[in-house]
Amino acid sequence: MNKFGPDHLAVFICSHVYENTKPILLVSHSGGDWQFLCGGDHGANEEPRVVGIIHLLERDPSLNEIAHLPIEWQAERNAMGGEWIRTRPEEPIS
């Protein structure tokens, strides 16, 4: 177990996060699903990847700081290790 729940909790990530080429800078808790994104641009044909949350927490323990982000909220930061800014957007990230 971790602060998000079970270690195998499935979360959506972008290809940059999956390939570990960019850090997680944008997190969305939309519709109850978690999305961990780089916040950058992606191709129109990009499909999200699904991984267990524990793999992201092992890579970046600071994600625990937003484990209690309410549903329909998002958190964003400027750089890995930066302060998370929590907001409730008018339109959820899709």
PAZA-62279 format. One record per atom (N, C-alpha, C): residue number from 1; residue in one letter; atom name; x, y, z. Coordinates in steps of 0.1 Angstrom, whole numbers. Layout:
N
REC    k  r   a     c1     c2     c3
REC  NUM  A  CA      X      Y      Z
...
This chain:
94
REC    k  r   a     c1     c2     c3
REC    1  M   N      8    -12      0
REC    1  M  CA      0      0      0
REC    1  M   C      9     13      0
REC    2  N   N      3     23     -5
REC    2  N  CA     10     36     -6
REC    2  N   C     -1     46     -3
REC    3  K   N      2     59     -4
REC    3  K  CA     -8     70     -1
REC    3  K   C    -19     70    -12
REC    4  F   N    -17     65    -23
REC    4  F  CA    -27     65    -34
REC    4  F   C    -36     52    -32
REC    5  G   N    -32     42    -25
REC    5  G  CA    -40     30    -24
REC    5  G   C    -31     18    -27
REC    6  P   N    -36      8    -34
REC    6  P  CA    -28     -4    -37
REC    6  P   C    -17      0    -46
REC    7  D   N     -6     -7    -45
REC    7  D  CA      6     -5    -53
REC    7  D   C      4     -8    -68
REC    8  H   N     -6    -16    -71
REC    8  H  CA     -9    -20    -84
REC    8  H   C    -20    -11    -90
REC    9  L   N    -24      0    -83
REC    9  L  CA    -34      9    -89
REC    9  L   C    -30     14   -103
REC   10  A   N    -38     12   -112
REC   10  A  CA    -35     15   -126
REC   10  A   C    -37     30   -129
REC   11  V   N    -27     36   -135
REC   11  V  CA    -28     51   -138
REC   11  V   C    -23     53   -152
REC   12  F   N    -28     63   -158
REC   12  F  CA    -25     67   -172
REC   12  F   C    -13     76   -172
REC   13  I   N     -4     74   -182
REC   13  I  CA      8     82   -184
REC   13  I   C     10     85   -198
REC   14  C   N     17     96   -201
REC   14  C  CA     20     99   -215
REC   14  C   C     33     91   -219
REC   15  S   N     36     91   -232
REC   15  S  CA     48     84   -237
REC   15  S   C     61     90   -231
REC   16  H   N     62    103   -229
REC   16  H  CA     74    109   -223
REC   16  H   C     76    104   -209
REC   17  V   N     66    103   -201
REC   17  V  CA     67     98   -187
REC   17  V   C     71     83   -188
REC   18  Y   N     64     76   -197
REC   18  Y  CA     66     61   -198
REC   18  Y   C     81     58   -202
REC   19  E   N     86     66   -211
REC   19  E  CA    100     64   -216
REC   19  E   C    110     71   -207
REC   20  N   N    105     78   -196
REC   20  N  CA    114     85   -186
REC   20  N   C    123     96   -193
REC   21  T   N    117    102   -203
REC   21  T  CA    125    113   -210
REC   21  T   C    121    127   -205
REC   22  K   N    109    128   -198
REC   22  K  CA    105    140   -192
REC   22  K   C     99    137   -178
REC   23  P   N    100    147   -169
REC   23  P  CA     94    144   -156
REC   23  P   C     79    146   -156
REC   24  I   N     72    142   -145
REC   24  I  CA     58    144   -143
REC   24  I   C     56    158   -138
REC   25  L   N     49    166   -146
REC   25  L  CA     47    180   -142
REC   25  L   C     32    184   -141
REC   26  L   N     24    175   -145
REC   26  L  CA      9    177   -145
REC   26  L   C      2    164   -141
REC   27  V   N     -6    165   -131
REC   27  V  CA    -14    153   -126
REC   27  V   C    -28    157   -126
REC   28  S   N    -37    148   -131
REC   28  S  CA    -51    150   -132
REC   28  S   C    -58    139   -125
REC   29  H   N    -68    142   -117
REC   29  H  CA    -76    131   -111
REC   29  H   C    -90    133   -116
REC   30  S   N    -92    131   -129
REC   30  S  CA   -104    133   -137
REC   30  S   C   -113    121   -137
REC   31  G   N   -125    122   -133
REC   31  G  CA   -135    111   -133
REC   31  G   C   -130    100   -124
REC   32  G   N   -122    102   -114
REC   32  G  CA   -117     92   -106
REC   32  G   C   -104     85   -111
REC   33  D   N   -101     87   -123
REC   33  D  CA    -88     81   -129
REC   33  D   C    -77     91   -127
REC   34  W   N    -65     86   -125
REC   34  W  CA    -53     94   -124
REC   34  W   C    -46     94   -137
REC   35  Q   N    -41    106   -141
REC   35  Q  CA    -32    108   -152
REC   35  Q   C    -20    115   -148
REC   36  F   N     -8    110   -151
REC   36  F  CA      5    116   -148
REC   36  F   C     11    119   -161
REC   37  L   N     13    132   -163
REC   37  L  CA     17    137   -176
REC   37  L   C     29    146   -175
REC   38  C   N     36    148   -186
REC   38  C  CA     47    157   -186
REC   38  C   C     43    171   -188
REC   39  G   N     31    173   -193
REC   39  G  CA     26    187   -196
REC   39  G   C     30    192   -209
REC   40  G   N     37    184   -217
REC   40  G  CA     42    189   -230
REC   40  G   C     33    185   -241
REC   41  D   N     37    187   -254
REC   41  D  CA     29    184   -265
REC   41  D   C     31    170   -269
REC   42  H   N     21    164   -275
REC   42  H  CA     21    150   -280
REC   42  H   C     15    149   -293
REC   43  G   N     18    139   -301
REC   43  G  CA     12    137   -314
REC   43  G   C     -3    134   -313
REC   44  A   N    -10    137   -323
REC   44  A  CA    -24    135   -323
REC   44  A   C    -28    120   -322
REC   45  N   N    -19    111   -326
REC   45  N  CA    -21     97   -325
REC   45  N   C    -16     90   -313
REC   46  E   N    -11     98   -303
REC   46  E  CA     -5     92   -291
REC   46  E   C    -16     85   -283
REC   47  E   N    -13     73   -278
REC   47  E  CA    -22     66   -269
REC   47  E   C    -16     66   -256
REC   48  P   N    -24     68   -245
REC   48  P  CA    -18     68   -232
REC   48  P   C    -14     54   -228
REC   49  R   N     -4     53   -219
REC   49  R  CA      1     40   -214
REC   49  R   C     -5     38   -200
REC   50  V   N     -6     26   -195
REC   50  V  CA    -11     23   -182
REC   50  V   C      0     16   -174
REC   51  V   N      3     21   -162
REC   51  V  CA     13     14   -153
REC   51  V   C      7     14   -139
REC   52  G   N     13      6   -131
REC   52  G  CA     10      6   -117
REC   52  G   C     16     18   -110
REC   53  I   N      9     25   -101
REC   53  I  CA     13     37    -94
REC   53  I   C     27     35    -87
REC   54  I   N     30     23    -82
REC   54  I  CA     42     21    -75
REC   54  I   C     54     24    -83
REC   55  H   N     54     21    -96
REC   55  H  CA     65     24   -105
REC   55  H   C     68     39   -106
REC   56  L   N     58     47   -106
REC   56  L  CA     60     62   -106
REC   56  L   C     65     67    -93
REC   57  L   N     60     61    -82
REC   57  L  CA     64     65    -68
REC   57  L   C     78     62    -66
REC   58  E   N     83     50    -71
REC   58  E  CA     97     46    -69
REC   58  E   C    106     56    -77
REC   59  R   N    101     61    -88
REC   59  R  CA    109     71    -96
REC   59  R   C    109     85    -90
REC   60  D   N     97     88    -84
REC   60  D  CA     95    102    -79
REC   60  D   C     86    102    -67
REC   61  P   N     92    100    -55
REC   61  P  CA     85    100    -43
REC   61  P   C     77    112    -40
REC   62  S   N     81    124    -46
REC   62  S  CA     73    136    -43
REC   62  S   C     59    136    -48
REC   63  L   N     56    126    -56
REC   63  L  CA     42    124    -61
REC   63  L   C     32    122    -49
REC   64  N   N     38    116    -38
REC   64  N  CA     30    114    -26
REC   64  N   C     23    127    -21
REC   65  E   N     29    138    -24
REC   65  E  CA     24    151    -19
REC   65  E   C     10    154    -25
REC   66  I   N      6    148    -36
REC   66  I  CA     -7    150    -42
REC   66  I   C    -16    138    -41
REC   67  A   N    -13    129    -33
REC   67  A  CA    -21    116    -32
REC   67  A   C    -36    119    -28
REC   68  H   N    -38    130    -22
REC   68  H  CA    -52    132    -17
REC   68  H   C    -59    143    -26
REC   69  L   N    -54    145    -38
REC   69  L  CA    -60    154    -47
REC   69  L   C    -74    150    -50
REC   70  P   N    -84    159    -48
REC   70  P  CA    -98    155    -50
REC   70  P   C   -101    152    -65
REC   71  I   N   -111    144    -67
REC   71  I  CA   -116    141    -80
REC   71  I   C   -120    154    -87
REC   72  E   N   -116    155   -100
REC   72  E  CA   -118    166   -109
REC   72  E   C   -109    178   -106
REC   73  W   N    -98    175    -98
REC   73  W  CA    -88    185    -96
REC   73  W   C    -76    181   -104
REC   74  Q   N    -66    191   -105
REC   74  Q  CA    -53    188   -111
REC   74  Q   C    -43    195   -103
REC   75  A   N    -31    190   -105
REC   75  A  CA    -19    197    -98
REC   75  A   C     -8    198   -109
REC   76  E   N     -1    209   -108
REC   76  E  CA      9    212   -118
REC   76  E   C     21    219   -111
REC   77  R   N     33    216   -116
REC   77  R  CA     45    222   -111
REC   77  R   C     54    226   -122
REC   78  N   N     64    234   -120
REC   78  N  CA     73    239   -131
REC   78  N   C     85    229   -133
REC   79  A   N     89    222   -123
REC   79  A  CA    100    213   -125
REC   79  A   C     99    202   -114
REC   80  M   N    106    191   -117
REC   80  M  CA    106    180   -107
REC   80  M   C    111    185    -94
REC   81  G   N    104    182    -83
REC   81  G  CA    108    187    -70
REC   81  G   C    102    201    -67
REC   82  G   N     96    207    -77
REC   82  G  CA     89    220    -74
REC   82  G   C     76    219    -67
REC   83  E   N     71    230    -62
REC   83  E  CA     59    230    -55
REC   83  E   C     47    227    -64
REC   84  W   N     38    219    -59
REC   84  W  CA     26    215    -66
REC   84  W   C     15    226    -64
REC   85  I   N      9    231    -75
REC   85  I  CA     -1    241    -75
REC   85  I   C    -14    233    -79
REC   86  R   N    -24    233    -69
REC   86  R  CA    -36    225    -71
REC   86  R   C    -47    235    -76
REC   87  T   N    -55    230    -86
REC   87  T  CA    -66    238    -92
REC   87  T   C    -77    228    -95
REC   88  R   N    -89    234    -96
REC   88  R  CA   -100    227   -102
REC   88  R   C   -104    233   -115
REC   89  P   N   -100    227   -126
REC   89  P  CA   -103    234   -139
REC   89  P   C   -117    233   -143
REC   90  E   N   -121    243   -151
REC   90  E  CA   -135    243   -156
REC   90  E   C   -138    231   -164
REC   91  E   N   -128    227   -173
REC   91  E  CA   -129    215   -181
REC   91  E   C   -119    205   -177
REC   92  P   N   -123    193   -173
REC   92  P  CA   -112    183   -169
REC   92  P   C   -103    180   -181
REC   93  I   N    -91    176   -178
REC   93  I  CA    -82    171   -188
REC   93  I   C    -87    159   -194
REC   94  S   N    -86    157   -207
REC   94  S  CA    -91    145   -214
REC   94  S   C    -80    139   -222
